[in-house]
Amino acid sequence: MQVQPICNFFAGINKTDDGSRFAEKGDAHRDVTMARLAETYLLRAECYVRLGQYSNAMTDINTVGTRGQWKQGENRSYYVDGPVAFENNDLNTGCAATNYINSNLNMNTYYLSNPNVAVTTDASDLQLTSFPADLPDEDEDILTKIGAGTDYERALHFILNERTRELLGEWQRWETLSRTGTLISRAKAFNPEAATSITVNKHELRPIPQSFIDGLLNDDGSNLSDSQKAAWQNPGYN
């Protein structure tokens, strides 16, 4: 039997780095993102997809793409947010006792991470012209692995792909895949550690805290029986 190795290395996400923090565990003053306009557009696009209104969905998706595409003359290796905030911060310059952040934080690894991409400052075009029939090659690869064939499946999974690009590291992914009914198929396609053990119904829900169930009472004030408590719990959790 071949054993799948467990991955214990994950790339860090530094888009929310806060340059106002001058100690490793110091206070930070950067605003917390409570809502994103891009997500609002993608949610409405999803609603249009569910209604079969693909043209309207494409309009909303293209609105997000217009904001995200490279403008003429932009340096794709230069940070405009996140780590660049630390460029003149003691945590980065070495003045602090704990210098755990590398220098040159105004530059990213865009080209190093994409060796087949030519260095350029030309404008990019992220506009869809036929949705969901004609999608970028990288998205087509994902749809093929998932087995998304109908217009609805193609459109929904493209939006899920867009959400990964817009909302990476913002703790929304499980909820999104659970509510769209795509958690199992995407985990089996892209998560080898979960593919063999993920279960329909169980992993699409979260366990209800036992302390909450234990505190429930019947209408007459009596405690719930063991069978009544079990009925309150989501499938697969004891």
C-alpha positions as CSV (number, residue, x, y, z in Angstrom):
1,M,0.0,0.0,0.0
2,Q,1.4,3.4,-0.9
3,V,1.3,5.9,1.9
4,Q,0.6,9.5,1.0
5,P,3.2,11.8,2.7
6,I,1.9,14.4,5.0
7,C,2.6,18.0,4.1
8,N,3.8,20.0,7.0
9,F,5.0,23.0,5.1
10,F,2.7,25.8,4.0
11,A,3.5,29.1,2.3
12,G,3.0,32.1,4.5
13,I,0.5,34.9,3.6
14,N,1.8,38.4,4.3
15,K,-0.8,40.6,2.6
16,T,-2.1,41.8,5.9
17,D,1.2,42.7,7.5
18,D,1.0,45.8,9.6
19,G,4.0,48.2,9.5
20,S,2.7,50.1,12.6
21,R,3.7,47.1,14.8
22,F,7.2,47.8,16.3
23,A,7.5,44.7,18.4
24,E,7.1,41.0,17.6
25,K,4.0,40.9,19.9
26,G,3.3,44.6,19.9
27,D,0.0,46.3,19.3
28,A,-1.1,46.9,15.7
29,H,-3.2,49.6,14.3
30,R,-4.0,48.5,10.8
31,D,-7.8,48.4,10.0
32,V,-9.4,45.0,9.9
33,T,-11.2,44.2,6.7
34,M,-14.9,43.5,7.6
35,A,-16.2,43.3,4.0
36,R,-14.8,43.4,0.5
37,L,-16.5,45.0,-2.4
38,A,-15.0,42.3,-4.7
39,E,-16.6,39.6,-2.6
40,T,-20.0,41.4,-2.9
41,Y,-19.7,41.4,-6.7
42,L,-18.7,37.7,-6.7
43,L,-21.7,36.8,-4.4
44,R,-24.0,38.6,-6.7
45,A,-22.4,36.8,-9.7
46,E,-23.1,33.5,-7.9
47,C,-26.7,34.5,-7.5
48,Y,-27.0,35.3,-11.2
49,V,-25.4,31.9,-12.0
50,R,-28.0,30.2,-9.8
51,L,-30.7,32.0,-11.8
52,G,-29.1,31.1,-15.1
53,Q,-28.3,34.7,-15.9
54,Y,-24.7,34.1,-17.1
55,S,-24.4,37.4,-18.9
56,N,-25.1,39.4,-15.7
57,A,-22.7,37.2,-13.8
58,M,-20.0,37.9,-16.3
59,T,-20.5,41.6,-15.9
60,D,-19.9,41.4,-12.2
61,I,-16.9,39.1,-12.6
62,N,-15.4,41.5,-15.1
63,T,-15.9,44.4,-12.7
64,V,-13.6,42.6,-10.3
65,G,-11.2,41.7,-13.0
66,T,-10.9,45.3,-14.2
67,R,-9.8,46.3,-10.7
68,G,-7.3,43.4,-10.4
69,Q,-5.6,43.5,-13.8
70,W,-2.2,45.0,-14.3
71,K,-2.1,48.6,-15.6
72,Q,0.3,49.8,-18.2
73,G,3.7,50.4,-16.6
74,E,3.1,48.6,-13.3
75,N,6.0,46.7,-11.8
76,R,4.6,43.2,-11.0
77,S,7.3,42.5,-8.5
78,Y,6.7,45.6,-6.4
79,Y,4.4,45.4,-3.3
80,V,1.9,48.2,-2.9
81,D,0.5,46.8,0.4
82,G,1.3,44.3,3.1
83,P,5.0,43.7,3.6
84,V,6.0,47.1,2.1
85,A,4.7,48.6,5.3
86,F,7.7,47.1,7.1
87,E,10.3,48.6,4.8
88,N,11.3,51.3,7.3
89,N,10.2,49.4,10.5
90,D,12.6,48.4,13.3
91,L,11.4,44.8,12.9
92,N,12.9,44.8,9.4
93,T,15.9,47.1,9.7
94,G,17.6,45.2,12.4
95,C,17.2,47.9,15.1
96,A,14.9,45.8,17.1
97,A,16.1,43.0,19.4
98,T,14.2,40.5,17.3
99,N,14.9,40.8,13.6
100,Y,12.9,38.0,12.2
101,I,11.8,39.5,8.9
102,N,13.9,39.5,5.8
103,S,14.9,42.8,4.1
104,N,13.8,43.9,0.6
105,L,10.2,43.6,1.6
106,N,9.1,46.0,-1.2
107,M,9.7,43.2,-3.7
108,N,7.8,39.9,-4.1
109,T,8.5,36.7,-6.0
110,Y,6.1,37.1,-8.8
111,Y,8.5,36.1,-11.6
112,L,10.4,33.6,-9.4
113,S,7.2,31.9,-8.7
114,N,6.1,32.0,-12.4
115,P,9.3,31.1,-14.3
116,N,7.4,30.8,-17.6
117,V,6.1,34.3,-17.4
118,A,8.1,36.9,-19.3
119,V,9.1,40.0,-17.4
120,T,6.9,42.9,-18.6
121,T,5.2,46.0,-17.6
122,D,2.5,45.8,-20.3
123,A,-1.2,46.0,-19.2
124,S,-3.0,42.7,-18.7
125,D,-6.5,41.8,-19.7
126,L,-8.7,39.7,-17.2
127,Q,-12.0,40.3,-19.1
128,L,-14.2,37.4,-19.9
129,T,-15.9,37.5,-23.3
130,S,-18.0,34.3,-23.2
131,F,-19.1,32.9,-19.9
132,P,-19.0,30.1,-19.0
133,A,-18.1,28.7,-22.4
134,D,-14.6,30.3,-22.7
135,L,-12.5,30.5,-19.6
136,P,-8.7,30.9,-19.0
137,D,-6.6,27.8,-19.5
138,E,-5.7,27.5,-15.8
139,D,-9.4,27.5,-14.9
140,E,-10.1,24.9,-17.6
141,D,-7.5,22.6,-16.0
142,I,-9.3,22.9,-12.6
143,L,-12.7,22.3,-14.1
144,T,-11.4,19.2,-15.9
145,K,-10.0,17.7,-12.7
146,I,-13.3,18.4,-10.9
147,G,-15.4,17.1,-13.8
148,A,-17.5,20.3,-14.1
149,G,-19.3,19.9,-17.4
150,T,-22.6,21.8,-17.4
151,D,-22.8,25.6,-17.8
152,Y,-23.9,25.9,-14.2
153,E,-21.0,23.7,-12.8
154,R,-18.5,25.6,-14.9
155,A,-19.8,29.0,-13.9
156,L,-20.0,28.1,-10.2
157,H,-16.5,26.6,-10.0
158,F,-15.0,29.5,-11.9
159,I,-16.4,31.8,-9.3
160,L,-15.0,29.6,-6.6
161,N,-11.6,29.9,-8.4
162,E,-12.0,33.7,-8.4
163,R,-12.7,33.6,-4.7
164,T,-9.4,31.9,-4.0
165,R,-7.6,34.7,-5.9
166,E,-9.5,37.4,-4.1
167,L,-9.9,36.0,-0.6
168,L,-6.9,33.9,0.0
169,G,-6.1,33.5,3.7
170,E,-9.3,35.2,4.9
171,W,-10.8,32.2,6.7
172,Q,-13.9,31.8,4.4
173,R,-13.1,28.8,2.3
174,W,-14.7,26.0,4.3
175,E,-18.0,27.9,4.7
176,T,-18.0,28.7,1.0
177,L,-17.4,25.2,-0.2
178,S,-19.8,23.7,2.3
179,R,-22.7,26.0,1.4
180,T,-22.1,25.5,-2.4
181,G,-22.0,21.7,-2.0
182,T,-18.5,21.6,-3.6
183,L,-16.4,20.7,-0.6
184,I,-16.2,17.0,-1.3
185,S,-15.4,17.2,-5.0
186,R,-12.8,19.9,-4.7
187,A,-11.1,18.2,-1.7
188,K,-10.9,14.9,-3.6
189,A,-9.5,16.7,-6.6
190,F,-6.9,18.9,-4.9
191,N,-6.2,17.7,-1.3
192,P,-4.5,14.3,-1.3
193,E,-4.4,14.3,2.5
194,A,-8.1,14.6,2.8
195,A,-9.2,12.8,-0.4
196,T,-9.4,9.3,1.1
197,S,-11.0,10.3,4.4
198,I,-13.4,13.1,3.7
199,T,-17.0,12.1,4.1
200,V,-20.3,13.4,2.6
201,N,-22.6,14.9,5.2
202,K,-20.1,14.7,8.1
203,H,-17.4,17.1,6.8
204,E,-19.9,19.4,5.1
205,L,-21.1,20.3,8.6
206,R,-19.4,21.2,11.9
207,P,-19.9,19.4,15.2
208,I,-22.3,21.1,17.6
209,P,-20.5,21.7,20.9
210,Q,-21.4,19.1,23.4
211,S,-21.6,21.7,26.2
212,F,-24.4,23.4,24.2
213,I,-26.3,20.2,23.8
214,D,-25.8,19.2,27.5
215,G,-27.4,22.5,28.5
216,L,-30.7,21.9,26.6
217,L,-33.8,21.1,28.4
218,N,-37.2,19.6,27.5
219,D,-40.3,21.8,27.7
220,D,-41.0,20.5,31.2
221,G,-37.5,21.4,32.4
222,S,-36.1,17.9,32.4
223,N,-32.8,16.9,30.9
224,L,-32.6,15.5,27.4
225,S,-32.1,11.7,27.2
226,D,-29.0,10.3,25.5
227,S,-30.9,9.6,22.4
228,Q,-32.4,13.1,22.3
229,K,-28.9,14.6,22.7
230,A,-27.6,12.4,19.9
231,A,-30.4,13.6,17.6
232,W,-29.2,17.2,18.1
233,Q,-25.7,16.4,16.9
234,N,-24.7,16.6,13.2
235,P,-24.2,13.3,11.4
236,G,-20.9,11.6,12.0
237,Y,-20.1,13.3,15.3
238,N,-20.5,11.5,18.6
